Amino acid sequence: MIAHFVDLCSADRRIVAAFLSGSNARDEADAYSDLDLCLIATDAAYDDVVADRAAIIGRLGEPLFLEDFGRGDNAFFILADGTEGELFFAREGGLDAIDAGPYRPLVDKTGILAGAVFPFTEPDRAEQVEELRRVLQWFWHDLSHFIAALGRGQLWWGAGQLEALRAYCVNLARIEQHVEAQDEPYEKLDHVLSTTELEVLRSTFCPMERRAMLEAASDILAFYRERAPIVAKAYGLPYPAELAELMCTRFDELEPASG
């Protein structure tokens, strides 16, 4: 697959360089690793190359899955032969925007990659603040839904809300440890941060039974209430104490019915 990609980039005049990044470039790949590929187009051809991404990937194999998830400069693919990967597009004049970490050059027509370094950057603080603001507010909104679900005996709904509450806690931990919050909070979690403090949440993966779900929610609530005010203060955000008190009172009123 990499050889096909090299041939494709070498033959395309719009492309000046290409490289391999991710676990394969770090010599950490295993049987579950995908391919992280990047091609660098000329500034003039960049938009054209991005618009041509489906055809480019189609020349590597038959795509059974091809999505950019609205990101524009990325394409995620699964080919019919089982190859999974991500193709990232960059422009010749925008090397400073590449956030790839260690890499292995594959094509370099102009020497643009000579000595180039693409270090991982710190998460964007403004984006982290906005995600934390969402966590601080929506945790209580979804706790309200969990209370309603358990109060009505709707365990499937309650299980979904329980997962949402746990996910807020995981993103809270990511933000606390200066790791970028994610739409998929668990993605590569064991690799990107210390999960020691998350061990208290292990027991919250519970059966879909009312008593077990209430106990799990109580543990999640304790985890959140201990950390959220501290993280909020560190990022200069107000902690919604009155909202928290209201929702906690409602949750406490629900617990005696667990028997």
ROTOR-295223 format. One line per 5 residues: number of its first residue (from 1); for each residue x, y, z of N, C-alpha, C, O. Coordinates in nm, 3 decimals, padded with zeros to 5 digits. Layout:
N
NUM> X,Y,Z,X,Y,Z,X,Y,Z,X,Y,Z; ... .
END
This chain:
259
1> 00.083,-00.120,00.000,00.000,00.000,00.000,00.087,00.126,00.000,00.059,00.220,-00.074; 00.192,00.126,00.083,00.280,00.243,00.087,00.349,00.263,-00.047,00.366,00.376,-00.093; 00.389,00.151,-00.110,00.454,00.159,-00.241,00.358,00.219,-00.344,00.399,00.301,-00.426; 00.231,00.178,-00.341,00.131,00.236,-00.431,00.117,00.386,-00.406,00.107,00.465,-00.500; 00.116,00.423,-00.280,00.101,00.565,-00.244,00.220,00.645,-00.295,00.203,00.756,-00.345 .
6> 00.341,00.590,-00.281,00.462,00.658,-00.330,00.454,00.677,-00.481,00.484,00.786,-00.532; 00.413,00.574,-00.552,00.401,00.584,-00.699,00.299,00.691,-00.738,00.322,00.770,-00.830; 00.187,00.693,-00.667,00.081,00.789,-00.696,00.132,00.931,-00.677,00.112,01.017,-00.763; 00.196,00.957,-00.564,00.243,01.092,-00.533,00.357,01.134,-00.627,00.368,01.250,-00.665; 00.442,01.039,-00.662,00.555,01.069,-00.751,00.506,01.110,-00.889,00.566,01.196,-00.954 .
11> 00.397,01.050,-00.933,00.346,01.077,-01.068,00.257,01.200,-01.076,00.231,01.250,-01.185; 00.210,01.249,-00.964,00.117,01.362,-00.962,00.194,01.493,-00.946,00.255,01.516,-00.842; 00.193,01.578,-01.049,00.270,01.701,-01.048,00.220,01.800,-00.943,00.292,01.893,-00.906; 00.099,01.781,-00.896,00.043,01.872,-00.796,00.103,01.846,-00.658,00.095,01.932,-00.570; 00.162,01.730,-00.639,00.213,01.688,-00.508,00.364,01.704,-00.504,00.434,01.654,-00.593 .
16> 00.416,01.774,-00.402,00.560,01.797,-00.392,00.627,01.704,-00.292,00.747,01.679,-00.302; 00.550,01.651,-00.195,00.610,01.564,-00.094,00.502,01.479,-00.027,00.383,01.510,-00.035; 00.545,01.374,00.038,00.453,01.288,00.113,00.532,01.216,00.220,00.652,01.190,00.206; 00.463,01.185,00.330,00.531,01.113,00.437,00.435,01.022,00.511,00.313,01.032,00.499; 00.493,00.932,00.589,00.421,00.839,00.675,00.440,00.883,00.819,00.553,00.912,00.860 .
21> 00.334,00.889,00.896,00.345,00.926,01.037,00.274,00.823,01.123,00.244,00.713,01.076; 00.246,00.858,01.248,00.175,00.766,01.336,00.262,00.652,01.384,00.385,00.661,01.384; 00.197,00.544,01.427,00.268,00.432,01.489,00.365,00.364,01.394,00.468,00.313,01.437; 00.333,00.362,01.263,00.425,00.301,01.167,00.555,00.379,01.158,00.662,00.319,01.143; 00.549,00.510,01.165,00.670,00.592,01.160,00.750,00.582,01.289,00.872,00.599,01.290 .
26> 00.680,00.554,01.400,00.748,00.543,01.530,00.795,00.401,01.559,00.848,00.374,01.666; 00.775,00.309,01.464,00.808,00.167,01.483,00.734,00.109,01.602,00.787,00.026,01.676; 00.609,00.152,01.620,00.525,00.101,01.727,00.399,00.032,01.673,00.308,-00.001,01.749; 00.396,00.009,01.543,00.276,-00.046,01.481,00.255,-00.192,01.521,00.351,-00.266,01.542; 00.129,-00.231,01.530,00.095,-00.371,01.553,-00.011,-00.412,01.451,-00.040,-00.339,01.357 .
31> -00.070,-00.529,01.472,-00.166,-00.581,01.375,-00.292,-00.495,01.366,-00.369,-00.509,01.270; -00.314,-00.407,01.462,-00.436,-00.325,01.465,-00.411,-00.182,01.417,-00.503,-00.100,01.414; -00.288,-00.151,01.382,-00.254,-00.014,01.344,-00.303,00.019,01.203,-00.302,-00.066,01.114; -00.345,00.143,01.184,-00.379,00.189,01.051,-00.262,00.267,00.993,-00.158,00.283,01.057; -00.280,00.314,00.869,-00.177,00.393,00.803,-00.210,00.541,00.816,-00.322,00.583,00.786 .
36> -00.114,00.619,00.862,-00.129,00.764,00.870,-00.041,00.824,00.761,00.081,00.827,00.773; -00.104,00.872,00.654,-00.033,00.923,00.537,-00.059,01.072,00.522,-00.167,01.121,00.553; 00.041,01.143,00.474,00.025,01.286,00.448,00.085,01.318,00.312,00.194,01.272,00.279; 00.013,01.394,00.234,00.069,01.446,00.110,00.068,01.598,00.115,-00.025,01.659,00.167; 00.172,01.656,00.059,00.188,01.802,00.058,00.177,01.849,-00.086,00.257,01.811,-00.171 .
41> 00.077,01.932,-00.112,00.052,01.982,-00.246,00.109,02.122,-00.262,00.135,02.191,-00.163; 00.128,02.164,-00.386,00.166,02.303,-00.409,00.053,02.393,-00.361,-00.062,02.352,-00.356; 00.086,02.513,-00.326,-00.016,02.607,-00.279,-00.125,02.626,-00.385,-00.244,02.632,-00.352; -00.084,02.634,-00.511,-00.180,02.659,-00.618,-00.274,02.541,-00.640,-00.389,02.559,-00.679; -00.224,02.419,-00.615,-00.303,02.299,-00.644,-00.371,02.242,-00.521,-00.445,02.143,-00.531 .
46> -00.349,02.301,-00.405,-00.397,02.241,-00.280,-00.548,02.215,-00.283,-00.591,02.102,-00.257; -00.626,02.315,-00.313,-00.772,02.299,-00.313,-00.816,02.192,-00.411,-00.909,02.116,-00.384; -00.750,02.187,-00.526,-00.784,02.088,-00.627,-00.753,01.946,-00.578,-00.830,01.853,-00.600; -00.639,01.931,-00.510,-00.600,01.800,-00.459,-00.697,01.754,-00.351,-00.738,01.638,-00.349; -00.734,01.843,-00.261,-00.829,01.807,-00.156,-00.962,01.766,-00.217,-01.023,01.667,-00.175 .
51> -01.008,01.841,-00.316,-01.134,01.808,-00.381,-01.127,01.674,-00.453,-01.229,01.610,-00.478; -01.006,01.631,-00.487,-00.983,01.507,-00.561,-00.955,01.389,-00.469,-00.912,01.284,-00.515; -00.977,01.407,-00.338,-00.934,01.306,-00.241,-00.997,01.169,-00.264,-00.931,01.067,-00.246; -01.124,01.166,-00.302,-01.189,01.036,-00.324,-01.121,00.961,-00.438,-01.100,00.840,-00.430; -01.087,01.033,-00.545,-01.020,00.969,-00.658,-00.879,00.924,-00.620,-00.834,00.817,-00.663 .
56> -00.810,01.002,-00.540,-00.674,00.966,-00.496,-00.679,00.837,-00.416,-00.601,00.745,-00.442; -00.769,00.829,-00.320,-00.780,00.708,-00.239,-00.829,00.592,-00.325,-00.789,00.477,-00.303; -00.916,00.620,-00.421,-00.964,00.516,-00.510,-00.854,00.451,-00.591,-00.865,00.336,-00.631; -00.745,00.525,-00.615,-00.632,00.469,-00.687,-00.547,00.377,-00.599,-00.463,00.302,-00.649; -00.569,00.384,-00.468,-00.499,00.294,-00.376,-00.572,00.162,-00.359,-00.512,00.062,-00.322 .
61> -00.702,00.163,-00.385,-00.783,00.043,-00.369,-00.931,00.081,-00.367,-00.966,00.198,-00.377; -01.015,-00.019,-00.355,-01.159,00.006,-00.354,-01.203,00.048,-00.214,-01.197,-00.032,-00.121; -01.247,00.173,-00.197,-01.289,00.217,-00.063,-01.429,00.167,-00.028,-01.526,00.193,-00.099; -01.437,00.095,00.083,-01.567,00.055,00.137,-01.619,00.159,00.235,-01.739,00.167,00.263; -01.527,00.239,00.286,-01.560,00.348,00.379,-01.471,00.465,00.345,-01.349,00.449,00.331 .
66> -01.529,00.582,00.330,-01.452,00.702,00.300,-01.527,00.822,00.356,-01.637,00.853,00.310; -01.468,00.888,00.454,-01.533,01.000,00.523,-01.429,01.104,00.562,-01.315,01.070,00.593; -01.471,01.231,00.561,-01.383,01.335,00.615,-01.437,01.393,00.744,-01.370,01.473,00.809; -01.560,01.353,00.783,-01.623,01.399,00.907,-01.621,01.550,00.918,-01.613,01.606,01.028; -01.628,01.617,00.803,-01.636,01.762,00.803,-01.504,01.832,00.828,-01.501,01.954,00.845 .
71> -01.394,01.758,00.832,-01.265,01.819,00.865,-01.195,01.877,00.742,-01.108,01.963,00.756; -01.231,01.833,00.624,-01.180,01.894,00.502,-01.041,01.850,00.464,-01.020,01.802,00.353; -00.943,01.866,00.555,-00.805,01.832,00.521,-00.767,01.690,00.561,-00.650,01.654,00.558; -00.864,01.610,00.599,-00.841,01.470,00.634,-00.941,01.381,00.561,-01.054,01.421,00.535; -00.899,01.261,00.529,-00.991,01.161,00.475,-00.960,01.028,00.543,-00.846,00.983,00.543 .
76> -01.063,00.967,00.599,-01.049,00.838,00.666,-01.104,00.730,00.574,-01.212,00.747,00.516; -01.032,00.619,00.560,-01.074,00.518,00.463,-01.052,00.376,00.513,-00.963,00.349,00.593; -01.136,00.287,00.462,-01.117,00.143,00.478,-01.133,00.084,00.339,-01.236,00.101,00.275; -01.030,00.013,00.293,-01.032,-00.043,00.159,-01.078,-00.188,00.162,-01.080,-00.253,00.266; -01.115,-00.237,00.044,-01.169,-00.372,00.033,-01.069,-00.479,00.074,-01.108,-00.588,00.115 .
81> -00.939,-00.448,00.066,-00.838,-00.546,00.107,-00.812,-00.544,00.258,-00.725,-00.616,00.308; -00.887,-00.458,00.330,-00.874,-00.451,00.475,-00.786,-00.339,00.525,-00.779,-00.315,00.646; -00.719,-00.269,00.436,-00.632,-00.159,00.477,-00.714,-00.043,00.532,-00.809,00.002,00.469; -00.679,00.004,00.650,-00.742,00.120,00.711,-00.640,00.233,00.721,-00.522,00.208,00.746; -00.686,00.354,00.702,-00.591,00.463,00.712,-00.655,00.600,00.718,-00.777,00.615,00.709 .
86> -00.570,00.698,00.733,-00.609,00.839,00.732,-00.513,00.911,00.640,-00.391,00.899,00.654; -00.567,00.987,00.546,-00.486,01.066,00.455,-00.504,01.213,00.491,-00.616,01.265,00.490; -00.395,01.277,00.523,-00.395,01.417,00.565,-00.335,01.501,00.454,-00.233,01.464,00.396; -00.396,01.614,00.425,-00.350,01.703,00.318,-00.289,01.830,00.378,-00.345,01.889,00.471; -00.175,01.870,00.325,-00.110,01.994,00.368,-00.066,02.070,00.244,-00.054,02.014,00.134 .
91> -00.041,02.200,00.264,00.005,02.283,00.152,00.152,02.317,00.168,00.203,02.325,00.280; 00.218,02.336,00.057,00.362,02.363,00.055,00.399,02.482,00.143,00.503,02.481,00.210; 00.315,02.584,00.143,00.345,02.703,00.221,00.292,02.700,00.363,00.296,02.800,00.434; 00.242,02.582,00.405,00.182,02.573,00.539,00.241,02.463,00.623,00.170,02.399,00.701; 00.372,02.439,00.609,00.434,02.331,00.686,00.424,02.355,00.836,00.420,02.259,00.914 .
96> 00.421,02.482,00.877,00.416,02.511,01.021,00.282,02.472,01.083,00.268,02.472,01.205; 00.184,02.439,00.999,00.053,02.398,01.052,00.042,02.246,01.067,-00.058,02.196,01.118; 00.144,02.174,01.023,00.139,02.028,01.031,00.169,01.983,01.173,00.270,02.024,01.231; 00.084,01.900,01.228,00.096,01.849,01.365,00.097,01.697,01.356,-00.006,01.632,01.375; 00.214,01.640,01.327,00.222,01.497,01.296,00.316,01.418,01.385,00.307,01.296,01.390 .
101> 00.405,01.486,01.455,00.502,01.412,01.535,00.607,01.347,01.446,00.629,01.393,01.333; 00.674,01.243,01.494,00.776,01.175,01.412,00.717,01.127,01.280,00.600,01.087,01.274; 00.797,01.130,01.174,00.747,01.089,01.044,00.859,01.025,00.962,00.977,01.039,00.994; 00.820,00.956,00.856,00.915,00.894,00.765,00.888,00.949,00.625,00.781,00.925,00.569; 00.984,01.022,00.566,00.963,01.076,00.431,00.943,00.964,00.329,01.013,00.863,00.333 .
106> 00.848,00.983,00.239,00.823,00.887,00.132,00.853,00.946,-00.005,00.908,00.878,-00.091; 00.816,01.072,-00.024,00.841,01.144,-00.149,00.884,01.285,-00.111,00.824,01.348,-00.024; 00.989,01.334,-00.178,01.031,01.473,-00.150,01.096,01.527,-00.277,01.217,01.520,-00.294; 01.014,01.581,-00.364,01.060,01.624,-00.496,01.146,01.749,-00.492,01.231,01.769,-00.579; 01.124,01.835,-00.392,01.193,01.964,-00.387,01.284,01.979,-00.266,01.346,02.084,-00.248 .
111> 01.293,01.875,-00.183,01.374,01.884,-00.061,01.304,01.957,00.051,01.369,01.999,00.147; 01.174,01.972,00.040,01.099,02.050,00.138,01.098,01.984,00.276,01.081,02.053,00.377; 01.117,01.852,00.281,01.114,01.781,00.409,01.251,01.774,00.477,01.261,01.728,00.590; 01.355,01.819,00.409,01.489,01.813,00.466,01.496,01.895,00.595,01.484,02.017,00.592; 01.516,01.827,00.704,01.527,01.894,00.833,01.396,01.941,00.892,01.395,02.002,00.999 .
116> 01.285,01.914,00.825,01.155,01.960,00.875,01.113,01.880,00.998,01.133,01.758,01.004; 01.057,01.949,01.094,01.008,01.887,01.218,00.863,01.927,01.236,00.827,02.044,01.222; 00.779,01.829,01.269,00.636,01.855,01.287,00.594,01.811,01.427,00.525,01.710,01.441; 00.634,01.885,01.529,00.605,01.842,01.666,00.456,01.849,01.699,00.383,01.931,01.642; 00.412,01.763,01.790,00.276,01.772,01.839,00.261,01.904,01.914,00.348,01.941,01.992 .
121> 00.153,01.972,01.891,00.129,02.100,01.959,00.037,02.080,02.078,-00.038,01.982,02.086; 00.044,02.173,02.170,-00.046,02.171,02.285,-00.189,02.193,02.238,-00.212,02.262,02.139; -00.285,02.134,02.306,-00.426,02.158,02.268,-00.457,02.307,02.267,-00.407,02.382,02.351; -00.538,02.349,02.173,-00.578,02.488,02.165,-00.656,02.526,02.291,-00.759,02.466,02.321; -00.606,02.625,02.364,-00.666,02.657,02.493,-00.810,02.706,02.477,-00.897,02.670,02.557 .
126> -00.836,02.785,02.375,-00.972,02.836,02.356,-01.070,02.721,02.332,-01.182,02.723,02.382; -01.026,02.620,02.256,-01.112,02.505,02.230,-01.131,02.422,02.357,-01.240,02.371,02.383; -01.024,02.410,02.437,-01.035,02.337,02.563,-01.130,02.408,02.659,-01.210,02.344,02.728; -01.121,02.540,02.663,-01.210,02.618,02.751,-01.355,02.598,02.709,-01.443,02.581,02.793; -01.380,02.600,02.579,-01.517,02.585,02.531,-01.569,02.444,02.561,-01.685,02.428,02.598 .
131> -01.484,02.342,02.546,-01.528,02.206,02.578,-01.553,02.193,02.728,-01.648,02.127,02.770; -01.468,02.254,02.809,-01.488,02.249,02.953,-01.617,02.320,02.992,-01.691,02.273,03.078; -01.645,02.432,02.928,-01.772,02.502,02.955,-01.890,02.409,02.927,-01.987,02.406,03.003; -01.881,02.335,02.818,-01.987,02.242,02.783,-01.998,02.131,02.888,-02.109,02.093,02.927; -01.885,02.079,02.933,-01.885,01.973,03.034,-01.947,02.023,03.164,-02.023,01.951,03.228 .
136> -01.915,02.146,03.202,-01.965,02.201,03.329,-02.115,02.221,03.327,-02.180,02.212,03.432; -02.172,02.246,03.211,-02.317,02.270,03.203,-02.393,02.142,03.167,-02.491,02.108,03.233; -02.348,02.074,03.065,-02.426,01.963,03.012,-02.421,01.838,03.100,-02.509,01.753,03.090; -02.321,01.826,03.186,-02.320,01.714,03.280,-02.449,01.716,03.362,-02.512,01.612,03.382; -02.487,01.834,03.408,-02.607,01.844,03.493,-02.734,01.826,03.412,-02.832,01.771,03.462 .
141> -02.733,01.870,03.288,-02.848,01.847,03.200,-02.869,01.697,03.181,-02.982,01.648,03.190; -02.761,01.623,03.154,-02.774,01.480,03.131,-02.800,01.402,03.260,-02.861,01.295,03.257; -02.754,01.456,03.373,-02.791,01.394,03.501,-02.941,01.406,03.522,-03.005,01.313,03.571; -02.999,01.521,03.484,-03.143,01.538,03.494,-03.216,01.434,03.411,-03.318,01.379,03.455; -03.166,01.405,03.291,-03.226,01.302,03.207,-03.210,01.163,03.268,-03.300,01.080,03.259 .
146> -03.095,01.138,03.331,-03.075,01.010,03.397,-03.176,00.992,03.510,-03.234,00.884,03.526; -03.198,01.097,03.587,-03.294,01.091,03.697,-03.434,01.062,03.643,-03.507,00.980,03.698; -03.470,01.130,03.535,-03.602,01.107,03.475,-03.615,00.964,03.425,-03.719,00.901,03.442; -03.510,00.915,03.363,-03.513,00.779,03.308,-03.530,00.675,03.418,-03.612,00.584,03.406; -03.452,00.689,03.523,-03.462,00.591,03.634,-03.594,00.607,03.707,-03.655,00.509,03.749 .
151> -03.639,00.732,03.721,-03.766,00.754,03.788,-03.883,00.690,03.713,-03.980,00.648,03.775; -03.872,00.683,03.582,-03.978,00.623,03.500,-03.953,00.474,03.474,-04.035,00.407,03.410; -03.842,00.424,03.522,-03.810,00.284,03.499,-03.764,00.255,03.357,-03.773,00.141,03.312; -03.716,00.357,03.286,-03.670,00.341,03.147,-03.519,00.317,03.146,-03.440,00.410,03.129; -03.481,00.192,03.165,-03.340,00.158,03.188,-03.253,00.177,03.065,-03.135,00.212,03.079 .
156> -03.307,00.156,02.946,-03.225,00.176,02.827,-03.185,00.323,02.814,-03.070,00.355,02.787; -03.282,00.412,02.834,-03.251,00.555,02.831,-03.151,00.589,02.942,-03.055,00.662,02.920; -03.175,00.535,03.060,-03.086,00.561,03.171,-02.944,00.516,03.143,-02.848,00.583,03.180; -02.929,00.401,03.077,-02.796,00.349,03.046,-02.724,00.443,02.950,-02.604,00.465,02.962; -02.798,00.497,02.854,-02.738,00.592,02.761,-02.692,00.719,02.831,-02.585,00.771,02.800 .
161> -02.771,00.768,02.924,-02.733,00.888,02.998,-02.616,00.860,03.092,-02.531,00.947,03.114; -02.612,00.740,03.146,-02.500,00.702,03.233,-02.369,00.705,03.154,-02.267,00.753,03.204; -02.373,00.655,03.031,-02.254,00.659,02.947,-02.214,00.802,02.916,-02.096,00.835,02.915; -02.313,00.889,02.890,-02.283,01.030,02.862,-02.216,01.096,02.982,-02.121,01.172,02.966; -02.265,01.067,03.102,-02.207,01.125,03.223,-02.063,01.079,03.243,-01.976,01.157,03.280 .
166> -02.038,00.951,03.217,-01.902,00.898,03.230,-01.809,00.963,03.127,-01.694,00.993,03.157; -01.861,00.983,03.007,-01.780,01.044,02.902,-01.741,01.187,02.940,-01.629,01.229,02.912; -01.832,01.261,03.003,-01.796,01.395,03.050,-01.680,01.388,03.149,-01.590,01.473,03.146; -01.681,01.289,03.235,-01.573,01.273,03.334,-01.441,01.243,03.266,-01.337,01.293,03.307; -01.444,01.161,03.162,-01.322,01.127,03.090,-01.265,01.251,03.021,-01.145,01.275,03.027 .
171> -01.350,01.330,02.957,-01.301,01.454,02.895,-01.254,01.554,03.000,-01.161,01.630,02.975; -01.318,01.554,03.115,-01.272,01.639,03.224,-01.130,01.601,03.264,-01.046,01.687,03.288; -01.103,01.470,03.272,-00.969,01.422,03.306,-00.869,01.458,03.196,-00.755,01.494,03.226; -00.912,01.450,03.071,-00.823,01.487,02.961,-00.784,01.635,02.972,-00.667,01.670,02.959; -00.883,01.721,02.997,-00.855,01.864,03.009,-00.767,01.891,03.130,-00.676,01.974,03.124 .
176> -00.794,01.822,03.239,-00.715,01.841,03.361,-00.569,01.805,03.338,-00.480,01.868,03.394; -00.544,01.703,03.255,-00.407,01.659,03.228,-00.351,01.721,03.099,-00.251,01.674,03.045; -00.417,01.827,03.050,-00.371,01.902,02.933,-00.360,01.815,02.809,-00.268,01.828,02.729; -00.457,01.725,02.795,-00.471,01.643,02.675,-00.598,01.687,02.606,-00.698,01.716,02.672; -00.596,01.694,02.474,-00.710,01.746,02.399,-00.836,01.664,02.425,-00.836,01.541,02.414 .
181> -00.945,01.733,02.459,-01.075,01.667,02.473,-01.121,01.618,02.336,-01.085,01.676,02.233; -01.201,01.511,02.336,-01.240,01.448,02.211,-01.389,01.421,02.206,-01.455,01.404,02.309; -01.443,01.418,02.084,-01.580,01.371,02.066,-01.590,01.224,02.106,-01.695,01.179,02.153; -01.481,01.150,02.087,-01.470,01.012,02.133,-01.372,01.011,02.250,-01.253,00.987,02.229; -01.418,01.037,02.372,-01.327,01.058,02.485,-01.234,00.941,02.514,-01.125,00.960,02.567 .
186> -01.278,00.818,02.479,-01.198,00.701,02.513,-01.090,00.670,02.410,-01.008,00.581,02.433; -01.088,00.741,02.297,-00.996,00.708,02.190,-00.851,00.713,02.238,-00.803,00.818,02.282; -00.782,00.600,02.230,-00.641,00.586,02.268,-00.614,00.641,02.408,-00.505,00.692,02.435; -00.713,00.632,02.494,-00.703,00.694,02.626,-00.586,00.639,02.706,-00.514,00.714,02.773; -00.566,00.506,02.698,-00.457,00.445,02.775,-00.320,00.495,02.730,-00.222,00.488,02.804 .
191> -00.314,00.547,02.608,-00.186,00.590,02.552,-00.157,00.738,02.579,-00.041,00.776,02.591; -00.262,00.820,02.587,-00.240,00.965,02.590,-00.238,01.025,02.730,-00.191,01.138,02.747; -00.289,00.954,02.831,-00.284,01.011,02.966,-00.278,00.900,03.071,-00.305,00.784,03.043; -00.243,00.940,03.191,-00.243,00.847,03.303,-00.386,00.818,03.344,-00.461,00.910,03.378; -00.423,00.691,03.341,-00.561,00.654,03.373,-00.577,00.612,03.519,-00.682,00.559,03.558 .
196> -00.474,00.633,03.600,-00.480,00.590,03.740,-00.601,00.647,03.812,-00.673,00.576,03.883; -00.624,00.779,03.794,-00.735,00.842,03.865,-00.870,00.798,03.810,-00.972,00.814,03.877; -00.872,00.744,03.690,-00.997,00.698,03.631,-01.038,00.560,03.682,-01.149,00.514,03.655; -00.949,00.495,03.756,-00.978,00.360,03.804,-01.104,00.356,03.889,-01.173,00.255,03.894; -01.135,00.467,03.957,-01.255,00.470,04.041,-01.382,00.460,03.957,-01.489,00.431,04.010 .
201> -01.369,00.484,03.826,-01.486,00.475,03.739,-01.503,00.336,03.679,-01.603,00.309,03.612; -01.408,00.248,03.702,-01.415,00.114,03.643,-01.544,00.043,03.682,-01.607,-00.022,03.599; -01.583,00.055,03.807,-01.702,-00.015,03.854,-01.832,00.043,03.798,-01.938,-00.017,03.813; -01.823,00.160,03.732,-01.945,00.222,03.681,-01.989,00.161,03.548,-02.095,00.196,03.496; -01.908,00.072,03.491,-01.952,-00.008,03.377,-02.031,-00.125,03.435,-01.973,-00.227,03.472 .
206> -02.160,-00.110,03.443,-02.241,-00.198,03.525,-02.353,-00.263,03.445,-02.381,-00.221,03.333; -02.417,-00.364,03.501,-02.534,-00.424,03.436,-02.649,-00.323,03.427,-02.654,-00.226,03.502; -02.739,-00.348,03.334,-02.854,-00.260,03.317,-02.962,-00.299,03.418,-03.069,-00.349,03.384; -02.928,-00.273,03.544,-03.017,-00.299,03.656,-03.026,-00.172,03.739,-02.926,-00.104,03.760; -03.144,-00.142,03.787,-03.169,-00.013,03.850,-03.073,00.017,03.966,-03.013,00.124,03.971 .
211> -03.059,-00.078,04.056,-02.973,-00.053,04.173,-02.828,-00.032,04.129,-02.761,00.060,04.176; -02.780,-00.117,04.037,-02.642,-00.105,03.990,-02.620,00.029,03.919,-02.515,00.091,03.934; -02.718,00.072,03.843,-02.706,00.197,03.769,-02.707,00.317,03.863,-02.636,00.415,03.839; -02.786,00.311,03.968,-02.786,00.419,04.066,-02.653,00.428,04.139,-02.603,00.537,04.163; -02.596,00.313,04.174,-02.466,00.313,04.240,-02.358,00.368,04.147,-02.271,00.443,04.189 .
216> -02.366,00.328,04.020,-02.269,00.378,03.922,-02.282,00.530,03.907,-02.181,00.600,03.904; -02.403,00.579,03.898,-02.425,00.724,03.885,-02.373,00.798,04.007,-02.318,00.908,03.996; -02.389,00.738,04.124,-02.340,00.800,04.246,-02.188,00.811,04.244,-02.132,00.913,04.287; -02.119,00.707,04.195,-01.973,00.710,04.185,-01.927,00.812,04.082,-01.829,00.883,04.103; -01.997,00.819,03.970,-01.963,00.918,03.867,-01.982,01.058,03.922,-01.899,01.146,03.899 .
221> -02.091,01.079,03.994,-02.121,01.210,04.051,-02.013,01.251,04.151,-01.972,01.367,04.154; -01.967,01.157,04.233,-01.862,01.188,04.330,-01.732,01.226,04.259,-01.664,01.321,04.299; -01.697,01.151,04.155,-01.576,01.180,04.076,-01.584,01.320,04.018,-01.490,01.399,04.027; -01.697,01.350,03.959,-01.715,01.479,03.891,-01.712,01.595,03.990,-01.644,01.695,03.967; -01.784,01.581,04.100,-01.793,01.691,04.196,-01.658,01.720,04.263,-01.632,01.833,04.304 .
226> -01.574,01.619,04.274,-01.442,01.639,04.334,-01.350,01.717,04.241,-01.270,01.798,04.287; -01.361,01.694,04.109,-01.264,01.750,04.015,-01.312,01.872,03.938,-01.234,01.963,03.910; -01.440,01.874,03.903,-01.489,01.981,03.815,-01.465,02.121,03.870,-01.421,02.207,03.794; -01.492,02.150,03.998,-01.468,02.286,04.047,-01.320,02.326,04.037,-01.289,02.442,04.009; -01.230,02.231,04.059,-01.086,02.261,04.054,-01.044,02.292,03.911,-00.972,02.389,03.887 .
231> -01.090,02.211,03.816,-01.053,02.233,03.677,-01.116,02.361,03.625,-01.052,02.435,03.551; -01.240,02.388,03.664,-01.306,02.511,03.622,-01.226,02.633,03.668,-01.205,02.727,03.591; -01.181,02.632,03.792,-01.103,02.744,03.845,-00.972,02.759,03.770,-00.930,02.871,03.742; -00.907,02.647,03.737,-00.779,02.652,03.667,-00.794,02.715,03.529,-00.700,02.776,03.478; -00.911,02.701,03.468,-00.934,02.756,03.334,-01.015,02.886,03.338,-01.055,02.937,03.233 .
236> -01.038,02.939,03.457,-01.105,03.067,03.468,-01.252,03.065,03.438,-01.308,03.166,03.393; -01.317,02.950,03.461,-01.461,02.938,03.434,-01.537,02.924,03.566,-01.486,02.865,03.661; -01.658,02.977,03.571,-01.739,02.963,03.693,-01.797,02.822,03.701,-01.841,02.766,03.601; -01.797,02.767,03.820,-01.859,02.637,03.842,-02.005,02.661,03.880,-02.031,02.739,03.971; -02.100,02.596,03.814,-02.242,02.624,03.840,-02.291,02.559,03.969,-02.361,02.458,03.967 .
241> -02.251,02.617,04.082,-02.277,02.556,04.212,-02.426,02.542,04.242,-02.468,02.440,04.296; -02.506,02.641,04.208,-02.649,02.634,04.238,-02.717,02.524,04.155,-02.801,02.450,04.205; -02.677,02.514,04.028,-02.731,02.409,03.942,-02.689,02.272,03.995,-02.769,02.178,03.996; -02.564,02.261,04.040,-02.514,02.135,04.094,-02.593,02.095,04.218,-02.630,01.979,04.234; -02.618,02.191,04.305,-02.692,02.162,04.429,-02.834,02.115,04.398,-02.883,02.021,04.460 .
246> -02.898,02.181,04.302,-03.033,02.143,04.264,-03.039,02.000,04.211,-03.124,01.922,04.251; -02.947,01.967,04.119,-02.948,01.834,04.058,-02.909,01.726,04.159,-02.963,01.615,04.155; -02.816,01.758,04.247,-02.775,01.659,04.349,-02.891,01.630,04.444,-02.910,01.516,04.486; -02.969,01.733,04.479,-03.085,01.713,04.564,-03.186,01.621,04.495,-03.241,01.530,04.557; -03.211,01.645,04.369,-03.304,01.560,04.294,-03.252,01.416,04.286,-03.329,01.320,04.296 .
251> -03.121,01.401,04.267,-03.065,01.266,04.261,-03.079,01.195,04.395,-03.114,01.077,04.400; -03.052,01.268,04.504,-03.064,01.208,04.637,-03.208,01.165,04.666,-03.230,01.066,04.735; -03.303,01.239,04.616,-03.444,01.202,04.636,-03.481,01.077,04.558,-03.576,01.007,04.594; -03.406,01.048,04.453,-03.432,00.930,04.372,-03.377,00.804,04.437,-03.436,00.697,04.421; -03.268,00.815,04.509,-03.196,00.697,04.560,-03.280,00.609,04.652,-03.272,00.487,04.638 .
256> -03.361,00.661,04.747,-03.435,00.570,04.834,-03.527,00.472,04.762,-03.563,00.368,04.817; -03.564,00.505,04.639,-03.653,00.416,04.563,-03.578,00.299,04.503,-03.639,00.214,04.439; -03.444,00.293,04.522,-03.364,00.188,04.458,-03.391,00.050,04.516,-03.359,-00.050,04.452; -03.448,00.042,04.632,-03.476,-00.090,04.691,-03.600,-00.153,04.633,-03.636,-00.264,04.673 .
END
